[in-house]
């Protein structure tokens, strides 16, 4: 595992200025994403070289300029992965095994392979955490949804876009404030935000090593939930 994930030494920006509670809450939504990417936790600045941020945005999200970046931000604000999650959740909660879940989803959404795969990833991740019992994913966690994932990703991306020069810092703060407002509807504590991020992250990959990486970040961030 990467050194920065093991130690979280990147968490504090020594040049950070005082931030009000509203901005701190907005940044807190992005802690899981920041931890995974090696960004500072406590500032709009990431601590990563602009050239690396530009490569990160282009290679992972096809963001090459202001227009493509802001288009992605609006997608995350308006829809993200929350829509597909809410569609699959009732079937996830009502089935007893992965084969039954896959059959129901396939019949209900014929031909939507990506949607089926995301549902299987989520199902298997929940079962995996049940075996680990760390963390415990409660039904309430599932019902709260994945706004923490969409908005955590948004916070990380707008910080990267700000560092790349695609948007200004003030524009980045406005997006972060929107993320805070959207999360506030369903997620009331840092633990709920981080679990929500985990669920959304798990939908995107069926690899246990990816789950373990995210779960390690979740555990290491425990002191920031106090």
C-alpha positions as MATLAB code, in Angstrom:
seq = 'XXXXXXXXXXXXXXXXXXXXXXXXXXXXXXXXXXXXXXXXXXXXXXXXXXXXXXXXXXXXXXXXXXXXXXXXXXXXXXXXXXXXXXXXXXXXXXXXXXXXXXXXXXXXXXXXXXXXXXXXXXXXXXXXXXXXXXXXXXXXXXXXXXXXXXXXXXXXXXXXXXXXXXXXXXXXXXXXXXXXXXXXXXXXXXXXXXXXXXXXXXXXXXXXXXXXXXXXXXXXXXXXXX';
ca = [
       0.000    0.000    0.000;
       1.178    3.509   -0.763;
       3.101    5.221    2.017;
       0.795    8.239    2.069;
      -2.196    5.983    2.790;
      -0.386    4.156    5.593;
       0.663    7.322    7.362;
      -1.684   10.100    6.234;
       1.306   12.417    6.595;
      -0.144   14.523    3.773;
      -3.168   15.496    5.850;
      -2.056   18.950    7.031;
      -1.154   21.885    4.815;
       1.275   23.978    6.903;
       0.463   27.075    4.844;
      -3.270   26.723    5.295;
      -5.118   29.833    6.400;
      -7.965   29.817    8.889;
     -11.150   28.426    7.394;
     -14.695   28.946    8.623;
     -16.861   26.005    9.691;
     -18.792   25.977    6.424;
     -15.668   25.492    4.337;
     -14.241   22.968    6.796;
     -17.437   20.905    6.502;
     -17.208   21.069    2.740;
     -13.621   19.838    2.732;
     -14.529   17.072    5.215;
     -16.855   15.541    2.628;
     -13.819   14.944    0.421;
     -11.534   13.337    3.017;
     -11.897    9.790    1.666;
     -11.150   10.913   -1.884;
      -8.281   13.118   -0.693;
      -6.798   10.243    1.308;
      -6.912    7.928   -1.694;
      -5.328   10.522   -3.992;
      -2.690   11.805   -1.555;
      -4.133   15.318   -1.294;
      -3.959   17.571    1.749;
      -7.081   17.098    3.841;
      -7.433   20.555    5.320;
      -7.174   23.042    2.456;
      -8.333   23.854   -1.044;
      -4.731   23.309   -2.178;
      -3.932   19.655   -2.797;
      -0.169   19.683   -2.249;
       0.236   17.947   -5.631;
       2.101   19.469   -8.584;
      -0.267   21.065  -11.155;
       1.112   18.885  -13.961;
       0.230   15.735  -12.022;
      -3.252   17.112  -11.321;
      -3.746   17.809  -15.022;
      -2.721   14.234  -15.860;
      -4.969   12.866  -13.109;
      -8.001   14.694  -14.508;
      -7.343   13.815  -18.140;
      -6.380   10.164  -17.684;
      -9.100    9.244  -15.199;
     -11.992   11.543  -16.063;
     -11.407   12.850  -19.606;
     -11.210   16.402  -18.269;
      -8.898   18.443  -20.467;
     -10.148   21.982  -19.938;
     -12.639   24.163  -18.069;
     -15.634   23.041  -20.129;
     -15.074   19.309  -19.703;
     -14.320   19.704  -15.990;
     -17.378   21.807  -15.173;
     -19.550   19.444  -17.238;
     -18.461   16.567  -15.019;
     -19.073   18.625  -11.887;
     -22.637   19.352  -12.977;
     -23.245   15.660  -13.669;
     -22.098   14.777  -10.148;
     -24.287   17.495   -8.635;
     -27.381   16.589  -10.650;
     -27.119   12.806  -10.875;
     -23.809   11.035  -10.292;
     -24.100    7.376   -9.333;
     -26.941    8.159   -6.919;
     -29.639    7.401   -9.496;
     -28.482    3.866  -10.324;
     -27.836    3.183   -6.630;
     -31.384    4.079   -5.628;
     -32.794    1.879   -8.403;
     -30.820   -1.200   -7.352;
     -31.091   -0.768   -3.559;
     -34.554   -2.389   -3.077;
     -33.372   -5.493   -4.958;
     -30.151   -5.583   -2.975;
     -32.069   -5.541    0.308;
     -34.671   -8.105   -0.740;
     -32.517  -10.892   -2.184;
     -30.746  -13.651   -0.282;
     -27.825  -14.349   -2.623;
     -25.889  -12.822   -5.494;
     -27.367  -15.161   -8.123;
     -30.918  -14.201   -7.238;
     -29.933  -10.550   -7.259;
     -28.304  -10.840  -10.685;
     -31.313  -12.665  -12.124;
     -33.774  -10.076  -10.842;
     -31.708   -7.135  -12.050;
     -31.094   -8.737  -15.450;
     -34.810   -9.381  -15.989;
     -35.787   -5.926  -14.733;
     -33.106   -4.035  -16.692;
     -32.480   -6.226  -19.720;
     -29.279   -5.325  -21.567;
     -27.910   -2.918  -18.990;
     -24.663   -4.764  -18.305;
     -22.897   -1.897  -16.558;
     -25.797   -1.412  -14.183;
     -25.878   -5.135  -13.377;
     -22.122   -5.161  -12.723;
     -22.335   -2.193  -10.356;
     -25.088   -3.963   -8.443;
     -23.018   -7.129   -8.163;
     -20.012   -5.122   -6.972;
     -22.087   -3.469   -4.276;
     -23.708   -6.736   -3.190;
     -20.355   -8.502   -2.894;
     -18.785   -5.561   -1.059;
     -21.521   -5.574    1.587;
     -21.028   -9.319    2.069;
     -17.282   -8.770    2.306;
     -17.691   -6.191    5.080;
     -20.052   -8.556    6.905;
     -17.248  -11.117    7.031;
     -14.697   -8.508    8.157;
     -17.085   -6.728   10.549;
     -14.946   -3.640   10.049;
     -16.713   -1.433    9.377;
     -20.231   -2.719    9.946;
     -22.524   -1.577    7.132;
     -26.006   -1.250    8.618;
     -29.248   -1.162    6.645;
     -29.494    2.509    7.626;
     -26.137    3.113    5.935;
     -27.447    1.558    2.740;
     -30.676    3.529    2.908;
     -28.807    6.814    3.316;
     -27.351    6.264   -0.153;
     -24.143    7.382   -1.824;
     -24.319   11.166   -1.848;
     -21.062   11.005    0.121;
     -19.434    9.218   -2.833;
     -20.651   11.590   -5.534;
     -19.938   14.676   -3.471;
     -16.630   13.378   -2.080;
     -15.493   12.770   -5.631;
     -16.748   16.218   -6.626;
     -14.750   17.909   -3.850;
     -11.600   16.072   -4.882;
     -12.055   16.889   -8.553;
     -12.762   20.583   -8.074;
      -9.664   20.856   -5.906;
      -7.667   19.172   -8.666;
      -9.243   21.451  -11.283;
      -8.388   24.487   -9.185;
      -4.799   23.289   -8.859;
      -4.658   22.716  -12.626;
      -5.925   26.206  -13.349;
      -9.189   25.063  -14.966;
     -11.256   26.938  -12.386;
     -10.499   29.592   -9.781;
     -10.315   28.904   -6.063;
     -13.517   30.870   -5.502;
     -15.286   28.773   -8.123;
     -13.962   25.655   -6.388;
     -15.327   26.836   -3.043;
     -18.759   27.372   -4.601;
     -18.815   23.783   -5.822;
     -17.659   22.563   -2.411;
     -20.468   24.518   -0.753;
     -22.948   22.840   -3.116;
     -21.508   19.452   -2.170;
     -21.931   20.291    1.506;
     -25.549   21.286    0.963;
     -26.396   18.103   -0.941;
     -24.751   15.854    1.656;
     -26.516   17.637    4.505;
     -29.858   16.287    3.272;
     -28.982   12.676    4.163;
     -25.626   12.527    5.952;
     -25.211   14.087    9.378;
     -21.872   12.803   10.672;
     -18.365   12.225    9.259;
     -18.873    8.466    9.735;
     -22.030    8.529    7.615;
     -20.233   10.544    4.927;
     -17.283    8.134    4.808;
     -19.488    5.028    4.721;
     -21.504    6.595    1.924;
     -18.281    7.181    0.011;
     -17.239    3.557    0.582;
     -20.483    2.225   -0.873;
     -20.214    4.365   -3.982;
     -16.543    3.516   -4.409;
     -17.330   -0.193   -4.125;
     -19.890    0.041   -6.936;
     -17.142    1.046   -9.342;
     -14.894   -1.981   -8.821;
     -15.294   -5.652   -7.998;
     -11.649   -6.060   -6.967;
     -10.999   -6.938   -3.342;
      -7.685   -5.049   -3.435;
      -9.566   -1.858   -4.345;
     -12.009   -2.452   -1.504;
      -9.168   -3.081    0.953;
      -7.443    0.143   -0.120;
     -10.600    2.172    0.489;
     -11.315    0.370    3.774;
      -7.785    1.114    4.984;
      -8.364    4.817    4.311;
     -11.666    4.607    6.162;
      -9.955    3.108    9.215;
      -7.060    5.580    9.170;
      -9.461    8.516    9.009;
     -11.137    7.465   12.263;
      -9.280   10.109   14.290;
     -10.709   12.814   12.012;
     -14.251   11.773   12.981;
     -13.819   12.706   16.638;
];
